[in-house]
Amino acid sequence: MEQGLRSDGNNPPSIDKTRVLDVKPLRCLAPVFPSPNGMSSVSTPQPSPFVCVPPTGPFPPGVAPFYPFVAPNDSGRPGESSQQTPSGVPNQGGPFGFAQPISPVPLNSFRTPTTANGNSGRSRRAVDDDDYSNSQDQNDQFASGFSVHVNNVEDSGTGKKRGRPKKPRRAQQAEGLTPVEVDVEPLLTLLLTSFKLVDLDQVKKADGDKELAGRVLLVFDLFRRRMTQIDESRDGPGSGRRPDLKASNMLMTKGVRTNQTKRIGNAPGIEVGDIFFFRMELCLVGLHAPTMAGIDYMSVKLTMDEEPLAVSIVSSGGYDDDGGDGDVLIYTGQGGVQRKDGQVFDQKLERGNLALEKSVHRANEVRVIRGVKDVAYPTGKIYIYDGLYKIQESWAEKNKVGCNVFKYKLLRVPGQPEAFKVWKSIQQWKDGVASRVGVILPDLTSGAESQPVCLVNDVDDEKGPAYFTYIPSLKYSKPFVMPRPSPSCHCVGGCQPGDSNCACIQSNGGFLPYSSLGVLLSYKTLIHECGSACSCPPNCRNRMSQGGPKARLEVFKTKNRGWGLRSWDPIRGGGFICEYAGEVIDAGNYSDDNYIFDATRIYAPLEAERDYNDESRKVPFPLVISAKNGGNISRFMNHSCSPNVYWQLVVRQSNNEATYHIAFFAIRHIPPMQELTFDYGMDKADHRRKKCLCGSLNCRGYFY
């Protein structure tokens, strides 16, 4: 890298790299070079406040690159190569219809700068052809009844965010906030080892499958959530960090990704209807390579010259797209801006726009990812893979600000599972525009839960499950007696991350177990929630499982497994679903009870064992719950050998008494109307075996 600075053939002088202490962003520097002859400052939109030749070139005559800007930058735009073909498009090679390597994702735009003391600063956020959603905000602001500590608010009138100034370490310590220093590298190594993602085979990296894509996404989300917990404990809520970008950067650096070959058609392992809360998740599984740009394309050689073809687009509200009825999408091309000085720049038929135009004539299929508003975090997005479309026609028109833009009409390929149309139907049910087909009861809970739970049967004529009494929580004949009194917190305004004076946080190892969105940040043998003697309010973040379900759920009749449970709302990975309600009974006294949760069974851990052993994983006492005569919606969750729901043991203490509860959380992102299932575990005795009909690839054939 240090060679090639001189053209006289002599060895270049040694460079003292220690003198390069801090490289400021270019927008903070005065121009290094004058503008070349003929370069106009208004010919193209300029995001920076000055016009100059970047230190990576091209350079005027007599000027050579200098340290540390020696390596050329080939990325002219996020997710796009700048190697040009004669037709002016990136040259990526590969015949039509065949996969080819994806160009590296430009993570440099997201890498967190590191200061001299090793601390990470705020990540730079760029804006390109498609808006980069802030649903991946590391603070996961919760907006469904639990406490919201607003640190990033929008300035009325301007729409810009005003972040709370970050407090110095001394100020945090003065307020009782103890910075927690954790090395995340061993955490990631443990996860990669546990999920067998170390030294992935090159074939698997190029072309994945459902199992591998699921593991990659799960590790990303587990690691991201853990870093969210660490960042909040270190800097307090609203620190402004972006653990989603850091997590994806570290994973890609270690080669943990799949479907790196670009292809026309579906990405292996990704199903129509799958949802994503982070743009980086799309990159990790090869569904859409650019981190910000809305159009992904590849170059193919059909004749003597190569030409670009579109492979995927993201439509998430950055432009004036028309979503249509779910089968039609009017998509606006990339580019075209109106600057603050009033100058208007039209879109150009190049790069992604040219690729879409070529796809009109070649009639190739294009993957479509639709972005919808995240209700739980209004400034964020949820990305839905809506399947394959074909571009029917294209035209040019003026948009609202007077720019000439390109429009593309896409039609959905028939015969695919419904995805975006399901979301539209659910919204109509909620708005009362359309009625849910097959509803038996509009609210099975009779008002016992904050959200109604409808009972639905659109399969046969059965009118409902056997009679039971709906109870929203667990019934104890007597609480469990603790050997010594447990301290209660005095957090009048609610427990805050990093508060060393909070007894409940200290009981959880110095961390709050939940984000402000109600997402479980790390899985543990036991979670300590605030009890009745604590001073915090009912909407405290550390009372997550005490407020009932947050998602709109329904009990429905399955085709071959009786009644089941699913959600109208999307559920984030780690999101709380419900607790297992019923009556605590003696262990071993349930031979004829099919509505049992037995915490003493053997359950496969979700994460690596870490320092767990057989003793540490044991429940403090044999917790067995019967929901036969009385229970809540959890009694309808069916078993699966490949579940999407995981249970955690939660304790609520008050002085020397404690009650243990079973809380259910989403393992991964769960789309609306997908059945919620968990693993019933294995019994030491095999006489209770039942035939399993979960239909998963990893089905054991039986359950207990």
N, C-alpha and C positions, 0 to 999 in steps of 0.2 A: 504494500500500500504506500510505503514511503518512497518507493522508487518511481522514476519517470518524472521527477520534478525538474530535471535538467535535461537538455538535449545535446550537451557537449560530450557525452559519453563518459564523463568522470563520475566517480561515486558521489552521491549527494552528501552534504554535510549532515552530521548527526543532529537530531532534533531533541531539545530538552522538553519532553512532554509535561514535566512537572510545572512548567511555567504557564501552561494553559489551565488556568484555574476555573474559569467560568465562561461559558459561551452563551451569550444572551440571544434571545430570539431575534431573528433578522429585522423584525418590525421595530425593534428598539435601537437599531444601529443606523448610523448615517450611511448613505450610499458609498460603496467601496469603488465602484466603477461608474464612469459616465454612461449615459444611454448611447447605444450604437447609433450610427447614422441611419436615419430612416425609421427608427423605432418611435412610434407615437404613443403617448401616454393615454390616449383615449380610444385606440383601435380595438382593444379588448378590455373587459372588466379587470381592474387591478384590485385585489384584496388588500394589498399593502399600501401604506401611505406615501410611498416613493416609487420611482421607476429606476431600476438598476439591473445589471446583469448579476444573477446569483453567483456565489462563489464556487458553485459546481459547474459553471459554464452555461452557454458558450462564452468564450472569452474574446476580447478585442485583441488585435495583433500585439504581440510582445508581452502579453500577460499570461502567467502560468498559474495553475492551481497552487494553493498554499495550505499548510496544515492548520486546522484539522479537517479542512474540506478537500481532501485528496480524492476520495472515492466518488466517482460520478453517480448521479442519481438518475436511474433509468425510469423511474416511475413518474410519468407526467400527470397522473391523476390516481386517486385511490382505487386500487383493484385493477388498474389498467397498465399494460406495458407501453413503453414509448418507442419500441422498435417498430419502425414503420415499413409497410409494404409500399410498392409503387402507387397503390391506390390511396395511400394515406391512412391505413388502419393498422393496428398492432399485428405483428406477424407472430402467430402462435403455432401455426402448422397443424396438420392433422386432416385426414379426409372427412368428407361430409358423413355425419352419422356415427363417427367413431369418437371415442373419448381421447382427450389429450391432456397433458399436464396443465394444471391451473397455475397462473402466475402468482408469485408470492403475495400474500395479503400485506398491505403497507402498514405494518404495526408501528413504524416509526412515528406516525402521526398520533399514536395513542400512548406511546411509552412514557411513563411518568418520569420526569427529570429527577435526577439524584443530586443532592447537594453535597458539599464537601464533608459534612458529618454523617452522610449515609442516609439521611431522612428523605422521603419522597415528597415532592411538591405536588401541586394541583395539576391534573392532566389537562392538556390542551384539547379543546373541543373544536373540531373543524366542521364546516357545513359544506355539503356538496350537492349533487343533483337530487338526492332524496334526503329528507330530514332524518337526523340521527336521533332516535327516540330516547327520551330521558326516563322511560319506564324502568331502565336498568339502574336508576339512581341507587347508590349504595345504602342510603338511609331507609329505603323502602317505606316511605311515609304511609301511615295507615289512616284510612278514611272511612272506617266502618264502625265507629262507636268507641274505639279505644283511643287513648291519649295521643295527640298529635303535637309534637314539638316542632313548630314551623321554623325552620332555619333558612329555607330558600323560598322566598315569597316573590311574587311578581309585582313589579312596580306598576301601579295603575296608570294607564295612559301610554306607557312605553312598552309594556309587556316584557321588560327585561327583569331578570332575577336579581334580587338584592340578598346576598348571602350574609349571614351573621359573621362578623369578624372572628377569625380563629384565635382562641385564647392561648397565650404563651403557657409553657409547661408550668412555670411558677404560679401563674394565676389559677391553673387547674388544680395544683396541689393545695393552694390556699383554700379552695372551695371543697376540698375533700376528694377531688378527682385524681386518682393515682394512675399515671401512665403505665400501661401494660406492654412490655416489650416481648414479642413472640417472634421467633424465627419461623417464617412460613414455609421455607424450603423443605424441612423434614416432614411437615404436614402434607405437602404435595407428594413427596416421595412415598409416604405411607399410603396415600390414596391410590397412586399409580400402581404400587405393588399389589395392593389389595384387589384392585379391579383389573389386574393383569394388562396394564397399559404401558409397561416399561419395555423399551426396544420393540415397538410395534413392527410387524412384518411389512416390508415395502408394498407387497401386494395388497395387504389390508388397508394401508394408507391410501393407496390409489383407488381401490374399489372396496367399499365396506358392505355391511349388511345391517339388519335391524338390531341385532345383538350388540355389535360393536358401536354403532351410532348411539345406542342407548347408554352404553358405558361411558362414552366420551362426554355426552351431555350431562350425565349424572355426576361424574367427577368434576366437571366444570362448575356445576351448581353447588355441590357440596363444598368445594374449595372457595368459591366466591362468597358463599354464606359465612363460612368460617372467617374469611378475611374481613367481611363486614363487621362481624362481632369483635374482632381484634382492633380494627380501626376505631370503632365507636368507644371501646374501652380505653384506648390510648388518647384520643382527641375529643371525646364527647360527641353527642349527637350533632349532626349537621357539619361534619368535618370537611365535606366537599370532596372526599376521595372517590375514586372510581374502581372498586375492586373487580368489577366485571371486566374492565379493560386489562387490569393487571393479571387477573386469572387467565384470561385467554392468551395474553402475551406469553406467560410462563408455560402454558400448555403447548402453544405452537413452537416455542423455542425448544421444547423437549420432543417435538415431533408427534404430539398427541392430537391427531386430527384424522379424518377419514374422507373418502371420496375427493381426493385431491385432483383427480383427472376431470377436466371439464367434459360435459356430455350434453347432448340434446335428449330431452326426456326426463323421466323421474330420476331422482338421486337415490341410489340403493339404500334401503333401511329407513327412509323417510316416507311416512304414509300421508296420504291426502287427509287433511284435517288436523295434523299435528300443529301444535302451537309453540311459540317461542316468545320470551319476554326480553330477549337481548339480541341485538343485531349480530353480535359476535358468535352466538350459537349457530346462526345460519352459516357463518364461515367455517366453523369447526367441523360441520358435517357435510360441507360442500353443496349446500342447497343454493347459496348465493354468495359468491366469493367477495365482491367489494364490500368494504366495511361501511361505506356511506353512499356510494353511487347507487342509483336506482336501477341501472341496466347492467347486466352482466352478459358478455358475449365472447365468442371464440372465432378464430380465423380458420377458414377451410379453403381448400384448393379444389375448385370444381372445373375450372378451365385452365388456361395458361396462368392466370393471375389468382391470387387469393382474395377472398372477400369475407367480411364479418357476418356472422349470424348470431342473433340474440338467443341466449339459453335461459335467462330468467330475468324477471323484473320484480321490483318491490313498489307497491302502490300504497302509500301510507299517509296521504294528505299533504305532502310537500308541494304538490301542484294541483291544478284544477281537474283532477280525475273524476270520472263519473262511474261509480260502482255498479250502476244498473240494477238488474233484478237478481244478480248472482250468477248469471250465465253470460253476461256481456260486461265488458270493461272498456271504457274509453280512457286511454292512457295518454298523458302528455309527455313529450320527449324531454330530454335534459338540456339545461342551459336556458338562456333568455332571462335577463335581469334588468331591473331599473335601479340605477345607482342613486345615491343620496343627492347628487347634483342634478338629477333629472334626466340624465342620458339613458337611453333605452338601447339594449343590445338584443338582437334577434337570435333565435336558436340557429345552429348550423347543422347541416346534414353531414355529420361526421361522428366517429366513434359509436357510442351507443345508439344515437339516432339513425346513423347509417346502417347499423346492424339490424335494427327493427325494420327499416325500409327493405333491406335485402330479404328479411324473413317473410315479408309480405309476398314476394315473388317466389321464394323457395318453399313456402307453406310448411315450414318446420314447426314443431311444437315448442312452446315456450312455457317454462315454469312460472307460475304467478303466486306471489306472496302478498297477501293483503294485510295492511296494518289498520287496526281498529283502536279506538280510545280505551285505555285502561281505566275502568270506573274507580278502582281502588286508588289509583294514582293519576289524577286527571291530566297531568302533563306528559304522561307516558303512553306507550303503545304496546299492543299485543299483536304479534305477527302470526298469521294463519296461512299455512300452505294450502292453497285452493286448487292445486292440481295443474293440469296441462291445458293450455289455450293455443289457438291459432289466430294469427293476425289476418283479418279479413280485408281491411283497407286502411289507407292513410291519407291525410290531407294536411294543409297548412291553414292557420287562421290566426287572428290577433287575440291575445288574451286581455284580461281586465286592465293591465297597465300599458297596453299598446305594443307589446312585443309580438313578433311573428313566431308562433310556436308550431310544432308538429303534433298532430293527433293520430292515434292508432286505435282502431277498433278491434278488440280481441273477443273471440267466441270460445266458450269453454268446450272442450272435447267431451262428447256425451259418453255415458256409461261409467263415470267416475263416482265415488262416494261423495255425498254432500258434505260441504265444509262451510264456506261462508254463508250459504243459504240457511244452514242450521242457526247461525248467529242471528240472521235477520228474522227467522221465525220466532226465536226466543224473545227477541226484542218486541215483536208484535204481541206475544203473550203477555209480557210485562206491561205493555202500554194499553192492553185491552182492545187492540185493533183486531186481533184474531183469538180464537179460543183454543185451548189445548185439547186435542182429540183424545178421547178415552178416559176423561177425568171421572173418578168415582167420588172422591172427597176433595174439596179445594184445600182443606187444611187438616191433615191427619193429626196434628198436635193439639187442635182445639185452642190455639192461642198460647200454648205453653212455651213456644219458642218465639224469638223475635222475628223470625222469617217463617212464613207459611210453608208447609211441606205437603204437596198434593199427592194423592194416591191415584195412580194411572194404570189402566189395563187396556191396551190396544192390540192384545194377542188373542184372548179368548173371552168367555163369558163369566169367568170367576169374579165375584163381587168384592173380594178383599181377603186378607189373611185372617187367621183365627183371632178371636177376640183377645185383647190385652189392654192393660191400663197404661196410658202414656205418662211416663215420668221423665223429666228432663235431666235428672242427675242421679248419683249413686246413693243408695240407702244403706246406712250402717246400723246394726243393732247397737254397737258401741264402738267408739273410736279406738285406734291403736294407741297404747300407752307408751310414751317415750321414756327411756331410762333417766334422761335429764332434760330439764326445760330447754326449749329452743328459743333463741332470741328472735324478736319481731322487729321489723324495720319501722323507722319513724319518717318515712318519705311522704310528707303531707301532699306534695304535688305529684307523686308517682315516682317509681324507681327510675333512676337515670344511669346510663352506661358510665362505668369508670368511677362511680361513687364508692369510695372505700369505707364510708360510714354506713352503708346500707348492709344490714345483716343478711338480707335475702340474697344479695349479689355475692357476698362472701360465701354463703352456703352453696352457691353454684360455681365456686372456683374462681370468683372475681369477674365473672361475665354475666350479662343479662342473657337468658336463653332465647329470647324472642326479639325480632326486629319490630320497629314501629308499625309495620304492615301485618304483624301477626305471624310472621314466618319463623319457624324454628331454625335457629342458626347453626346448631351442632347437636348431634345425637349423643345422648349420655345414658348411663344405666338408670339414673334417677334425676328428675328435674324438680327443683324446689320452687314452688310458687308461694306468693304471699298468702298468709292465712287471715283468719278473722280478727286476730289481735294486732295485725299490722295497721299502720296509720294511713297507708296509701288508699286512694279512691278506687271504686269498682272498675274504672277504665284504665287502671295501671297496666303497663306493658307486661308486668310479671303476673298477671291474672288471666292470661290468654284463654285457657281452657274453661274458665268459669263463666264466660258470657254466652255460651251456646254457639250453635253454628252461625257462621258469617255468610256462607254461600247459600243461594237458593237451591234447595235439594228437592228431589221427588222420589217416592217409592213407586217402582214400576214392576209389572209382571214380565219376567223373562220368558224365553221360549222353552227352556228345558231345565231351569234351576230355581223354579219358584219365584219369589219376590226378590227384587234387588234394589240397590240404591245408586242414584246418579245425581249430577248437579246441572242446573241451568247455567251456572256461572263458570268461567274458567278458574282453575285453582293453581296457584303457583307451587312450584316444588318447595316443600317445607311448610306449606300453608296448613293452618288448623282446619279440621273438618268437623269433628264432634268428639265427645267422650262416650265411652261405653257405659250406658246407664242401666241400672237394674238393682238387684238386691244381693248383697254380699252374703255368701253361704259357706258352709263348711266344705273343705276339699273332699272329693271322693263321693259326694252325696248328690250325684246328678246323672245317674245311669240312663234315665228316660227323658233327659232334657236336651233339646237340640239348640237352645239359645244360651249357650254357656261360653263365657270367656274365662279360660284357665291360664293365669300368668305363670303357673309352674311348669307348663309344657316347654318343649325344646323349640326355640325359634332361631332361625338363621339371622345373624347380625347384618345390619345394612352396611355399616362401615367396617373398617379394619378393627381387629380386636384390641389393638394398642396394648394397654396394660391390663386388659380384662382377663379374668380366668373364671373357672367354674364357680368359685366362691363369690367373686365380686358381681357376677351376673345374676345371682340368686335374688329373688324378691324378698324383702325383709320379713314378710310373713306370707303364707299361702293364700294369695288373693284369688278368689274364684267368684265370679259374678254370674247370676242367673237373670236373664231377661225374658223368661218364659211367660210369667204372669204380668210383669210390668217392666217397661223399658222405653227406649227412645228409638230413633231412626237407625242407630248402629246395629240393632238386632237384625236388620235386613241386609247387611253387607255380606256378600257371599265370599267363599274361599277362592283363591287363585294361587297356583304354584308360581306365577309371575305377577305378583300384585303391584298395584300402584299406590297403595296406602300402607303405612307403617305405624305401629303403636309405640308409645312411650309411657313409662311409668312416671306419674306426677304425684308429688306429696304436698299436702297443705297442712302446715303445722300451726298449732296455737298452744303456747306454753308447753305443757308436757303431753299433749294429745296430738295425734296426727291421723289424717285420712289419706289413703292412697287411691289414686284414680288412674284409669287407662284413657289416654288421649290419642286420637288418630290424626296423623299428618300425611300430606301428599309426599310420596317419594320423588316424583318428578312432576312436571307441568301436566295437568290433566285437562283436556278440552271439554267443553260442554257436552252433555249427553253421553259421556263415556262412563261405563259402569265402574263404581268404586269397589275395590276388592282388597282383602288383606289375607295373609297366610295364617291359617288357623293353628299352625304349629304341629308338632309331633308328640304323641303320647308314648310313654314308656311301654304301656300295654297296647297290643295291636288288635284287641277284640272290638274296638270301636271304629275300625276302618270303614270308610265309605268310598264309593266310586266317585272319582273326581271328573267333572265335566267342564273344567275351566277352558280347555281347548288351547292352552298356551304351548309354545314350542318346548318348554321345559316342564311340562306336566308330569308329575310323579305317578299319575294314574289313580291316586287315592288321597284321602285326607281324613282327619279325625273329627 
